[in-house]
Amino acid sequence: MKILLLAMPDAANNFHRIIKVPNLGLCSIAAHLTFHEVRIVDLVLVHRNIRSWLKAFLAKFGPELIGISSMSFQYESALEVMSICREFAPGARIVLGGYHASLAQVQLTCGNAAPFDFLVRGEGEQSLPALVAALEGARDFATVPGLSWLRDGVFIHNPTAELLDVQQLPLPDRNARVLDNFTYFNRKMDCVETSRGCTMPCTFCSITGMYGSSFRCHAIQRVIADLKELQSRGTQTVLLVDDNITLDATRFRKIAEAIVEHGLNSMEYLVQASVAGIVNDPELIPALARANFILVFLGIEAVQTRNLQLFQKGDIREKTELAVSRLREHEIGVMGGFIVGNPDDDREDIREVFRAARRLRIDLPYVQCVTPYPGTRIREELLEAGLVTNPADLSRYTGFICNVRTRNLTNRQLNRLMNWENIKIFFSPAMFRGNYFVKKREKGVLKVLLNNFDFFRGWFLGDQFRSRHRF
């Protein structure tokens, strides 16, 4: 069977001039479809004239099954892509998967006719091959785990599959990619997964809605084999896409040590980490430095006690200071993730977040507004409190656009304040002195500054960092 897997073009982040990230999940699914002709297209690399490009590709490849992967904020684009596929590949069946399909299945499959034939919930590595077998007559649709399918005009929702044993997963099939020019500061980049899931109870996160409270790890030998493949492909920068790799800090240290042992530290590494996890093993950060980790996205989230309690993070303020100082001591850049717009936030609370970023000497503050994503507990709580100002237009659920108000600030006041504080911090000369994020990057300062001009757009219009792709 000819199978086309599509990732959406939306790149709603404030680093679109700096990084283009591939969809690793589709490569993992492709590795389970070895007896079929599979093509993967990350539309983020098409970006302009998507309709004409996709029309030509559909005519050339002639897919029989089209898989669409979509986050919630990408669903508007997914609808457009599905419409194009219906027009130019009318015989192909369409299946929707990804976070939005998994967390918003009820809304997607009720009411008017759905734009897709099937919906897959949960991990696609098991469900999509089973669906292919059903389409070929080898099994019944009712036996496909996590499948939502039409019977007599009504969607039937099969039970979700048990979580996969990731130890048994083959390496991702990156050769199925049609486009492969992903970059970080113009250096060839790719992604690797070393673990999947998270057991933390953060109320704003969708991960537990997708996988439950779980943490599953690939064998370190498998991680090294994957990295060796990337090195052979000429990869220069590797992004570790784990949901929470520091849940097992000792294991993470062993991965860093194995990277050095196998001579894979000629590549540079980016990773997301929790504050508590990264300081749990005193030898972890020195090991990361030896392995050539150049940037850590640190989930700080909040600086006020009540907001840390709201997120169920615990009082991690001392650990935050230790984590940032130790990373900077080893010349590893720190991107600090913060969330504002919490129910009781006022002007002073939001300003304190930016002051804390300066005090901590965060190389790159990454301040988002709390966003009521489908399937999260924070959405239920904010809706019940009447604090969600935009419950339906998910295209604005990027994290950078405010879709809530607080008990002290209107939505407009919150948005303007967040953007004004970003303007002040990002256009301050102090931001770039001794900054490890841009220190060794050709034109790094220029690219960061160009991206930062979008905060002015946000201050006036409230829709900063909207994806600029065009159909």
Buried (B, 14 or more C-beta within 10 A) or exposed (E): BBBBBBBBBBBBBBBBEBBBBBBBBBBBBBBBBEEBBBBBBBBBBBBEEBBEBBBEBBEEBEBBBBBBBBBBBBBBBBBBBBEBBBEBBEEBBBBBBBBBBBBBBEEBBEEEEBBBBBBBBBBBBBBBBBBBBBBEEEBEBEEBBBBBBBEEEEBEBBEBBEBBEBEEBEBBBBEBBBBBEBBBBEBBBBBBBBBBBBBBEBBBBBBBBBBEEBBBBBEBEBBBEBBBBBBEEEBBBBBBBBBBBBBBBEBBBBBBBBBEEEEBBEBBBBBBBBBBBBBBBEEBBBBBBEBBBBBBBBBBBBBBEEBBEBBEBEEBBEBBBBBBEBBBEBEBBBBBBBBBBBBEBBBEBBBBBBBBBBEBBBBBBBBBBBBBBBBBBBBEBBEEEEBBBBEEEBBBBBBBBBBBBBEBBEBEBBBBBBBBBBBBBBBEEEBBEEBBBBBEBEEBBEBBBEBBEBBBBBBEEBBBBBBEBEB
